[in-house]
Amino acid sequence: MEKIHAIGRRKKSVARLFISKGKSEININSKSFKEYFPTAVSQTKLLQPLNLTNNLNQYSISINVVGGGVNGQVEAIRLALARALCILNEENRKILKPEGLLTRDSRNVERKKYGRKKARKKFQFSKR
C-alpha cells in the first residue's frame, strides 16, 4: 500500500494528511497528536473516524495543518482523515456518511462592516 493523500478544510484551517500502513502513530506538524492537542475533547474528535471504522491501531498517519484555531484545525483533520479512510476502503463511506464526517462545514466568519463595531453589532441608539 502506498501513501494516500487527503485534504480537509474548516474555517481558515487547512489539513494535509498522509496515511499508510504501519505502526500506529499520529503525528501532527512533527509532534505527537496528544502533545499537539492536549485536551481530551480535541483528541476524541480527532480519533472519531478511526474509532467508528475500527482502524485505530492499523495506520501510520502524518498530518500538516496550518491556519485557524484549535477547534478549526481538529475539524479539518477529522474531515481529511474521514476522506482518506473512504479512499482506503469504500465500505467506510457507509459508516462515516450518516455521522456527518464527510460533509465540509462551509461556515466562515462574517466580515466586519464599516460604520459598525463588529459584523452585526451596531452602536447604541439614543432616542433623545
VMD Tcl script that builds the backbone (N, CA, C; Angstrom):
set m [mol new atoms 384]
animate dup $m
set s [atomselect $m all]
$s set {name element resname resid chain x y z} {
  {N N MET 1 A 0.840 -1.194 0.000}
  {CA C MET 1 A 0.000 0.000 0.000}
  {C C MET 1 A 0.881 1.252 0.000}
  {N N GLU 2 A 0.588 2.153 -0.875}
  {CA C GLU 2 A 1.330 3.405 -0.945}
  {C C GLU 2 A 0.704 4.428 0.003}
  {N N LYS 3 A 1.328 5.598 0.067}
  {CA C LYS 3 A 0.769 6.674 0.884}
  {C C LYS 3 A -0.447 7.252 0.182}
  {N N ILE 4 A -1.481 7.526 0.964}
  {CA C ILE 4 A -2.690 8.147 0.433}
  {C C ILE 4 A -2.765 9.559 1.000}
  {N N HIS 5 A -3.065 10.512 0.132}
  {CA C HIS 5 A -3.095 11.921 0.489}
  {C C HIS 5 A -4.541 12.413 0.505}
  {N N ALA 6 A -4.907 13.176 1.537}
  {CA C ALA 6 A -6.251 13.756 1.622}
  {C C ALA 6 A -6.148 15.146 2.241}
  {N N ILE 7 A -7.104 16.002 1.868}
  {CA C ILE 7 A -7.128 17.372 2.378}
  {C C ILE 7 A -8.459 17.635 3.065}
  {N N GLY 8 A -8.405 18.330 4.197}
  {CA C GLY 8 A -9.604 18.742 4.914}
  {C C GLY 8 A -9.511 20.210 5.251}
  {N N ARG 9 A -10.632 20.905 5.175}
  {CA C ARG 9 A -10.652 22.330 5.479}
  {C C ARG 9 A -11.799 22.659 6.433}
  {N N ARG 10 A -11.572 23.681 7.266}
  {CA C ARG 10 A -12.609 24.188 8.167}
  {C C ARG 10 A -12.230 25.602 8.571}
  {N N LYS 11 A -13.109 26.566 8.339}
  {CA C LYS 11 A -12.829 27.977 8.571}
  {C C LYS 11 A -11.538 28.369 7.857}
  {N N LYS 12 A -10.513 28.794 8.573}
  {CA C LYS 12 A -9.237 29.183 7.953}
  {C C LYS 12 A -8.201 28.059 8.018}
  {N N SER 13 A -8.560 26.903 8.554}
  {CA C SER 13 A -7.616 25.798 8.727}
  {C C SER 13 A -7.591 24.895 7.501}
  {N N VAL 14 A -6.387 24.463 7.134}
  {CA C VAL 14 A -6.198 23.507 6.049}
  {C C VAL 14 A -5.312 22.386 6.572}
  {N N ALA 15 A -5.790 21.144 6.463}
  {CA C ALA 15 A -5.036 19.978 6.922}
  {C C ALA 15 A -4.709 19.084 5.736}
  {N N ARG 16 A -3.414 18.771 5.573}
  {CA C ARG 16 A -2.962 17.813 4.566}
  {C C ARG 16 A -2.546 16.559 5.305}
  {N N LEU 17 A -3.121 15.433 4.923}
  {CA C LEU 17 A -2.937 14.182 5.648}
  {C C LEU 17 A -2.340 13.129 4.729}
  {N N PHE 18 A -1.358 12.391 5.243}
  {CA C PHE 18 A -0.745 11.273 4.531}
  {C C PHE 18 A -0.921 10.042 5.399}
  {N N ILE 19 A -1.541 8.998 4.842}
  {CA C ILE 19 A -1.830 7.787 5.610}
  {C C ILE 19 A -1.207 6.590 4.899}
  {N N SER 20 A -0.604 5.699 5.683}
  {CA C SER 20 A -0.010 4.485 5.133}
  {C C SER 20 A -0.065 3.378 6.175}
  {N N LYS 21 A 0.032 2.140 5.723}
  {CA C LYS 21 A 0.076 1.004 6.645}
  {C C LYS 21 A 1.339 1.101 7.466}
  {N N GLY 22 A 1.259 0.732 8.722}
  {CA C GLY 22 A 2.454 0.778 9.552}
  {C C GLY 22 A 2.113 0.852 11.015}
  {N N LYS 23 A 3.136 1.185 11.804}
  {CA C LYS 23 A 2.921 1.275 13.249}
  {C C LYS 23 A 1.953 2.415 13.548}
  {N N SER 24 A 1.098 2.183 14.487}
  {CA C SER 24 A 0.005 3.135 14.740}
  {C C SER 24 A 0.535 4.371 15.451}
  {N N GLU 25 A 0.853 5.392 14.662}
  {CA C GLU 25 A 1.257 6.666 15.235}
  {C C GLU 25 A 0.614 7.792 14.436}
  {N N ILE 26 A 0.238 8.839 15.141}
  {CA C ILE 26 A -0.375 10.004 14.511}
  {C C ILE 26 A 0.498 11.206 14.855}
  {N N ASN 27 A 1.149 11.773 13.849}
  {CA C ASN 27 A 1.998 12.943 14.036}
  {C C ASN 27 A 1.374 14.141 13.356}
  {N N ILE 28 A 1.276 15.243 14.096}
  {CA C ILE 28 A 0.743 16.499 13.568}
  {C C ILE 28 A 1.854 17.536 13.655}
  {N N ASN 29 A 2.267 18.068 12.514}
  {CA C ASN 29 A 3.368 19.040 12.440}
  {C C ASN 29 A 4.593 18.565 13.228}
  {N N SER 30 A 4.971 17.306 13.017}
  {CA C SER 30 A 6.146 16.658 13.642}
  {C C SER 30 A 6.030 16.506 15.157}
  {N N LYS 31 A 4.820 16.556 15.691}
  {CA C LYS 31 A 4.579 16.309 17.116}
  {C C LYS 31 A 3.552 15.193 17.246}
  {N N SER 32 A 3.541 14.529 18.383}
  {CA C SER 32 A 2.508 13.542 18.665}
  {C C SER 32 A 1.159 14.262 18.796}
  {N N PHE 33 A 0.074 13.593 18.394}
  {CA C PHE 33 A -1.232 14.268 18.441}
  {C C PHE 33 A -1.653 14.589 19.863}
  {N N LYS 34 A -1.199 13.805 20.853}
  {CA C LYS 34 A -1.529 14.091 22.249}
  {C C LYS 34 A -0.763 15.316 22.759}
  {N N GLU 35 A 0.399 15.544 22.172}
  {CA C GLU 35 A 1.186 16.722 22.526}
  {C C GLU 35 A 0.634 17.971 21.837}
  {N N TYR 36 A 0.177 17.818 20.588}
  {CA C TYR 36 A -0.326 18.946 19.808}
  {C C TYR 36 A -1.709 19.392 20.291}
  {N N PHE 37 A -2.583 18.405 20.600}
  {CA C PHE 37 A -3.916 18.692 21.138}
  {C C PHE 37 A -4.019 18.061 22.528}
  {N N PRO 38 A -3.675 18.793 23.597}
  {CA C PRO 38 A -3.653 18.187 24.928}
  {C C PRO 38 A -5.030 17.897 25.533}
  {N N THR 39 A -6.096 18.555 25.051}
  {CA C THR 39 A -7.408 18.343 25.676}
  {C C THR 39 A -8.045 17.047 25.187}
  {N N ALA 40 A -8.802 16.418 26.057}
  {CA C ALA 40 A -9.441 15.141 25.741}
  {C C ALA 40 A -10.520 15.294 24.678}
  {N N VAL 41 A -11.221 16.430 24.677}
  {CA C VAL 41 A -12.282 16.672 23.704}
  {C C VAL 41 A -11.704 16.711 22.288}
  {N N SER 42 A -10.584 17.408 22.133}
  {CA C SER 42 A -9.936 17.501 20.824}
  {C C SER 42 A -9.445 16.137 20.355}
  {N N GLN 43 A -8.896 15.355 21.282}
  {CA C GLN 43 A -8.377 14.032 20.925}
  {C C GLN 43 A -9.487 13.077 20.501}
  {N N THR 44 A -10.614 13.084 21.202}
  {CA C THR 44 A -11.721 12.199 20.823}
  {C C THR 44 A -12.323 12.622 19.487}
  {N N LYS 45 A -12.402 13.938 19.239}
  {CA C LYS 45 A -12.908 14.448 17.971}
  {C C LYS 45 A -12.007 14.011 16.818}
  {N N LEU 46 A -10.699 14.054 17.060}
  {CA C LEU 46 A -9.711 13.690 16.046}
  {C C LEU 46 A -9.769 12.196 15.720}
  {N N LEU 47 A -9.962 11.361 16.737}
  {CA C LEU 47 A -9.954 9.904 16.556}
  {C C LEU 47 A -11.315 9.326 16.176}
  {N N GLN 48 A -12.344 10.166 16.089}
  {CA C GLN 48 A -13.701 9.691 15.811}
  {C C GLN 48 A -13.816 8.845 14.542}
  {N N PRO 49 A -13.253 9.270 13.378}
  {CA C PRO 49 A -13.367 8.415 12.188}
  {C C PRO 49 A -12.669 7.066 12.347}
  {N N LEU 50 A -11.532 7.041 13.044}
  {CA C LEU 50 A -10.809 5.789 13.261}
  {C C LEU 50 A -11.570 4.856 14.193}
  {N N ASN 51 A -12.196 5.417 15.231}
  {CA C ASN 51 A -12.964 4.603 16.166}
  {C C ASN 51 A -14.209 4.005 15.514}
  {N N LEU 52 A -14.891 4.790 14.693}
  {CA C LEU 52 A -16.115 4.305 14.048}
  {C C LEU 52 A -15.839 3.180 13.056}
  {N N THR 53 A -14.678 3.236 12.374}
  {CA C THR 53 A -14.346 2.225 11.364}
  {C C THR 53 A -13.451 1.118 11.907}
  {N N ASN 54 A -13.171 1.130 13.216}
  {CA C ASN 54 A -12.322 0.127 13.874}
  {C C ASN 54 A -10.937 0.020 13.236}
  {N N ASN 55 A -10.318 1.160 12.937}
  {CA C ASN 55 A -8.981 1.202 12.351}
  {C C ASN 55 A -7.996 1.947 13.248}
  {N N LEU 56 A -8.212 1.898 14.546}
  {CA C LEU 56 A -7.452 2.751 15.463}
  {C C LEU 56 A -5.955 2.454 15.456}
  {N N ASN 57 A -5.550 1.197 15.409}
  {CA C ASN 57 A -4.130 0.848 15.525}
  {C C ASN 57 A -3.574 0.204 14.268}
  {N N GLN 58 A -4.027 0.638 13.099}
  {CA C GLN 58 A -3.589 -0.012 11.872}
  {C C GLN 58 A -2.753 0.874 10.960}
  {N N TYR 59 A -2.852 2.194 11.088}
  {CA C TYR 59 A -2.235 3.077 10.112}
  {C C TYR 59 A -1.263 4.056 10.760}
  {N N SER 60 A -0.249 4.415 9.976}
  {CA C SER 60 A 0.674 5.470 10.342}
  {C C SER 60 A 0.203 6.742 9.642}
  {N N ILE 61 A -0.071 7.792 10.409}
  {CA C ILE 61 A -0.689 8.995 9.870}
  {C C ILE 61 A 0.223 10.195 10.139}
  {N N SER 62 A 0.507 10.939 9.085}
  {CA C SER 62 A 1.293 12.161 9.191}
  {C C SER 62 A 0.440 13.317 8.692}
  {N N ILE 63 A 0.322 14.366 9.507}
  {CA C ILE 63 A -0.583 15.476 9.199}
  {C C ILE 63 A 0.187 16.783 9.247}
  {N N ASN 64 A -0.098 17.652 8.276}
  {CA C ASN 64 A 0.420 19.015 8.271}
  {C C ASN 64 A -0.789 19.936 8.287}
  {N N VAL 65 A -0.922 20.738 9.346}
  {CA C VAL 65 A -2.091 21.612 9.475}
  {C C VAL 65 A -1.632 23.044 9.713}
  {N N VAL 66 A -2.262 23.982 8.997}
  {CA C VAL 66 A -1.911 25.400 9.124}
  {C C VAL 66 A -3.189 26.234 9.222}
  {N N GLY 67 A -3.079 27.380 9.902}
  {CA C GLY 67 A -4.158 28.355 9.948}
  {C C GLY 67 A -5.240 28.039 10.953}
  {N N GLY 68 A -5.989 29.064 11.316}
  {CA C GLY 68 A -7.149 28.891 12.183}
  {C C GLY 68 A -6.796 28.643 13.632}
  {N N GLY 69 A -7.825 28.267 14.383}
  {CA C GLY 69 A -7.660 27.978 15.804}
  {C C GLY 69 A -7.654 26.487 16.057}
  {N N VAL 70 A -7.693 26.132 17.325}
  {CA C VAL 70 A -7.595 24.728 17.732}
  {C C VAL 70 A -8.773 23.917 17.212}
  {N N ASN 71 A -9.993 24.400 17.415}
  {CA C ASN 71 A -11.183 23.655 17.000}
  {C C ASN 71 A -11.266 23.525 15.482}
  {N N GLY 72 A -10.941 24.582 14.775}
  {CA C GLY 72 A -10.947 24.531 13.319}
  {C C GLY 72 A -9.929 23.540 12.787}
  {N N GLN 73 A -8.758 23.479 13.420}
  {CA C GLN 73 A -7.727 22.535 12.999}
  {C C GLN 73 A -8.148 21.102 13.258}
  {N N VAL 74 A -8.761 20.848 14.415}
  {CA C VAL 74 A -9.225 19.485 14.736}
  {C C VAL 74 A -10.269 19.032 13.727}
  {N N GLU 75 A -11.213 19.892 13.393}
  {CA C GLU 75 A -12.270 19.510 12.466}
  {C C GLU 75 A -11.758 19.372 11.037}
  {N N ALA 76 A -10.732 20.141 10.670}
  {CA C ALA 76 A -10.112 19.982 9.355}
  {C C ALA 76 A -9.401 18.635 9.260}
  {N N ILE 77 A -8.705 18.251 10.322}
  {CA C ILE 77 A -8.017 16.960 10.360}
  {C C ILE 77 A -9.022 15.822 10.324}
  {N N ARG 78 A -10.118 15.976 11.045}
  {CA C ARG 78 A -11.152 14.933 11.081}
  {C C ARG 78 A -11.750 14.696 9.699}
  {N N LEU 79 A -11.994 15.774 8.941}
  {CA C LEU 79 A -12.512 15.646 7.584}
  {C C LEU 79 A -11.500 14.966 6.672}
  {N N ALA 80 A -10.231 15.364 6.764}
  {CA C ALA 80 A -9.184 14.749 5.936}
  {C C ALA 80 A -9.036 13.269 6.253}
  {N N LEU 81 A -9.112 12.916 7.524}
  {CA C LEU 81 A -8.988 11.513 7.938}
  {C C LEU 81 A -10.161 10.682 7.434}
  {N N ALA 82 A -11.367 11.232 7.511}
  {CA C ALA 82 A -12.551 10.523 7.017}
  {C C ALA 82 A -12.464 10.314 5.503}
  {N N ARG 83 A -11.987 11.326 4.780}
  {CA C ARG 83 A -11.832 11.192 3.330}
  {C C ARG 83 A -10.789 10.132 2.972}
  {N N ALA 84 A -9.683 10.112 3.719}
  {CA C ALA 84 A -8.629 9.127 3.459}
  {C C ALA 84 A -9.113 7.708 3.742}
  {N N LEU 85 A -9.898 7.520 4.796}
  {CA C LEU 85 A -10.423 6.187 5.109}
  {C C LEU 85 A -11.396 5.707 4.037}
  {N N CYS 86 A -12.111 6.634 3.403}
  {CA C CYS 86 A -13.013 6.262 2.311}
  {C C CYS 86 A -12.236 5.850 1.068}
  {N N ILE 87 A -11.070 6.470 0.843}
  {CA C ILE 87 A -10.228 6.071 -0.286}
  {C C ILE 87 A -9.656 4.679 -0.046}
  {N N LEU 88 A -9.275 4.388 1.204}
  {CA C LEU 88 A -8.709 3.080 1.536}
  {C C LEU 88 A -9.718 1.956 1.367}
  {N N ASN 89 A -10.930 2.185 1.856}
  {CA C ASN 89 A -11.962 1.150 1.804}
  {C C ASN 89 A -13.313 1.830 1.576}
  {N N GLU 90 A -13.963 1.499 0.486}
  {CA C GLU 90 A -15.237 2.140 0.128}
  {C C GLU 90 A -16.354 1.789 1.122}
  {N N GLU 91 A -16.200 0.706 1.880}
  {CA C GLU 91 A -17.202 0.318 2.883}
  {C C GLU 91 A -17.263 1.338 4.034}
  {N N ASN 92 A -16.153 2.030 4.275}
  {CA C ASN 92 A -16.120 3.025 5.361}
  {C C ASN 92 A -17.054 4.189 5.099}
  {N N ARG 93 A -17.353 4.447 3.839}
  {CA C ARG 93 A -18.237 5.559 3.482}
  {C C ARG 93 A -19.635 5.377 4.082}
  {N N LYS 94 A -20.122 4.133 4.109}
  {CA C LYS 94 A -21.449 3.840 4.662}
  {C C LYS 94 A -21.508 4.086 6.162}
  {N N ILE 95 A -20.357 4.005 6.832}
  {CA C ILE 95 A -20.290 4.235 8.274}
  {C C ILE 95 A -20.139 5.729 8.580}
  {N N LEU 96 A -19.281 6.412 7.801}
  {CA C LEU 96 A -18.931 7.800 8.106}
  {C C LEU 96 A -19.954 8.820 7.610}
  {N N LYS 97 A -20.617 8.530 6.508}
  {CA C LYS 97 A -21.563 9.484 5.904}
  {C C LYS 97 A -22.742 9.803 6.831}
  {N N PRO 98 A -23.406 8.802 7.438}
  {CA C PRO 98 A -24.526 9.134 8.343}
  {C C PRO 98 A -24.107 9.942 9.576}
  {N N GLU 99 A -22.839 9.823 9.984}
  {CA C GLU 99 A -22.345 10.577 11.139}
  {C C GLU 99 A -22.012 12.019 10.776}
  {N N GLY 100 A -22.029 12.354 9.482}
  {CA C GLY 100 A -21.750 13.709 9.032}
  {C C GLY 100 A -20.272 14.037 8.971}
  {N N LEU 101 A -19.414 13.027 8.926}
  {CA C LEU 101 A -17.974 13.257 8.940}
  {C C LEU 101 A -17.394 13.516 7.551}
  {N N LEU 102 A -18.172 13.324 6.505}
  {CA C LEU 102 A -17.683 13.569 5.150}
  {C C LEU 102 A -18.204 14.886 4.583}
  {N N THR 103 A -18.931 15.640 5.386}
  {CA C THR 103 A -19.512 16.899 4.944}
  {C C THR 103 A -18.593 18.048 5.333}
  {N N ARG 104 A -18.258 18.888 4.363}
  {CA C ARG 104 A -17.407 20.051 4.612}
  {C C ARG 104 A -18.268 21.151 5.212}
  {N N ASP 105 A -17.944 21.596 6.416}
  {CA C ASP 105 A -18.673 22.671 7.070}
  {C C ASP 105 A -18.168 23.997 6.516}
  {N N SER 106 A -18.965 24.641 5.669}
  {CA C SER 106 A -18.501 25.809 4.928}
  {C C SER 106 A -18.716 27.132 5.660}
  {N N ARG 107 A -19.213 27.088 6.891}
  {CA C ARG 107 A -19.451 28.337 7.619}
  {C C ARG 107 A -18.139 29.058 7.893}
  {N N ASN 108 A -18.146 30.371 7.689}
  {CA C ASN 108 A -16.970 31.194 7.904}
  {C C ASN 108 A -17.347 32.417 8.722}
  {N N VAL 109 A -16.350 33.121 9.219}
  {CA C VAL 109 A -16.589 34.333 9.990}
  {C C VAL 109 A -17.086 35.418 9.047}
  {N N GLU 110 A -18.167 36.079 9.467}
  {CA C GLU 110 A -18.713 37.166 8.663}
  {C C GLU 110 A -17.827 38.398 8.811}
  {N N ARG 111 A -17.606 39.106 7.704}
  {CA C ARG 111 A -16.684 40.241 7.748}
  {C C ARG 111 A -17.292 41.429 8.491}
  {N N LYS 112 A -16.412 42.260 9.064}
  {CA C LYS 112 A -16.836 43.472 9.748}
  {C C LYS 112 A -17.223 44.522 8.705}
  {N N LYS 113 A -18.365 45.182 8.943}
  {CA C LYS 113 A -18.820 46.239 8.036}
  {C C LYS 113 A -18.374 47.595 8.569}
  {N N TYR 114 A -18.160 48.537 7.664}
  {CA C TYR 114 A -17.762 49.883 8.076}
  {C C TYR 114 A -18.943 50.567 8.773}
  {N N GLY 115 A -18.638 51.459 9.699}
  {CA C GLY 115 A -19.670 52.174 10.429}
  {C C GLY 115 A -20.302 51.368 11.543}
  {N N ARG 116 A -19.757 50.178 11.822}
  {CA C ARG 116 A -20.271 49.331 12.901}
  {C C ARG 116 A -19.127 48.865 13.776}
  {N N LYS 117 A -19.484 48.374 14.982}
  {CA C LYS 117 A -18.456 47.867 15.893}
  {C C LYS 117 A -17.934 46.503 15.442}
  {N N LYS 118 A -18.851 45.601 15.048}
  {CA C LYS 118 A -18.480 44.262 14.598}
  {C C LYS 118 A -19.288 43.955 13.345}
  {N N ALA 119 A -19.417 42.684 12.995}
  {CA C ALA 119 A -20.114 42.329 11.761}
  {C C ALA 119 A -21.583 42.735 11.797}
  {N N ARG 120 A -22.241 42.541 12.939}
  {CA C ARG 120 A -23.668 42.856 13.042}
  {C C ARG 120 A -23.997 43.845 14.151}
  {N N LYS 121 A -23.102 43.975 15.125}
  {CA C LYS 121 A -23.360 44.855 16.260}
  {C C LYS 121 A -23.362 46.311 15.810}
  {N N LYS 122 A -24.374 47.022 16.259}
  {CA C LYS 122 A -24.487 48.441 15.923}
  {C C LYS 122 A -24.211 49.270 17.173}
  {N N PHE 123 A -23.966 50.562 16.981}
  {CA C PHE 123 A -23.775 51.447 18.114}
  {C C PHE 123 A -25.124 51.654 18.806}
  {N N GLN 124 A -25.070 51.992 20.100}
  {CA C GLN 124 A -26.288 52.161 20.890}
  {C C GLN 124 A -27.115 53.316 20.335}
  {N N PHE 125 A -28.405 53.068 20.172}
  {CA C PHE 125 A -29.314 54.086 19.638}
  {C C PHE 125 A -29.879 54.938 20.784}
  {N N SER 126 A -29.805 56.238 20.610}
  {CA C SER 126 A -30.333 57.145 21.630}
  {C C SER 126 A -31.502 57.931 21.008}
  {N N LYS 127 A -32.677 57.793 21.593}
  {CA C LYS 127 A -33.855 58.457 21.037}
  {C C LYS 127 A -33.816 59.959 21.323}
  {N N ARG 128 A -33.316 60.341 22.522}
  {CA C ARG 128 A -33.270 61.764 22.898}
  {C C ARG 128 A -31.874 62.158 23.316}
}
mol reanalyze $m
mol bondsrecalc $m
mol representation Tube
mol addrep $m
